[in-house]
Amino acid sequence: MSATAGWENFYVIVGSAAGALIGLQFVVMTLIASRPVGAGRSQGADAFATPTIVQFGTALLLSAISCAPWQTYQGLAISYRVLGVLGILYELIVIHRMRVQDTYQPVFEDWLFHALLPVVAYAMLAASTWPLIVGPSNAMFGIAAASLLLLFVGIHNAWDAVMYHVFVGKHDRK
């Protein structure tokens, strides 16, 4: 499949970064786990921490799917479409969790990076599958953009979570 040729290095880099960031996220969560869990904190984790791991995992899965030796574009397109639709559905759950949790009042930046941009990435992924069948080389750019968006949103969210735990957690312990 000539349209996917040349993308292997891109997805090896993105997949490696996503895998490393998943590991780093687990290390950070392990270090934070020694803190006492306050009321409602698990709701906050469901709304803010778990989606970050899912975003990194999706970028890793996209990389694996993209590097697989597909014989036709149809299987590749179906895989991307299913992943995009499932991602949108998951983000609807995340948005619900953000609204019902009472540990933290989300601000605009939270809604942008935890809700809007991930939905855009998953929608871009699902939408890029339609041109994959008819014009594969251009569709690969949309899929790559969705993958990078998920990776960078995950990086932002992971950093934001660490800063929250360092500064708010430090304040809570005093």
PyMOL commands that set and color helices and strands:
alter all, ss='L'
color gray80, all
select helices_A, chain A and resi 8-32+41-67+73-100+108-134+136-173
alter helices_A, ss='H'
color red, helices_A
deselect
rebuild
show_as cartoon
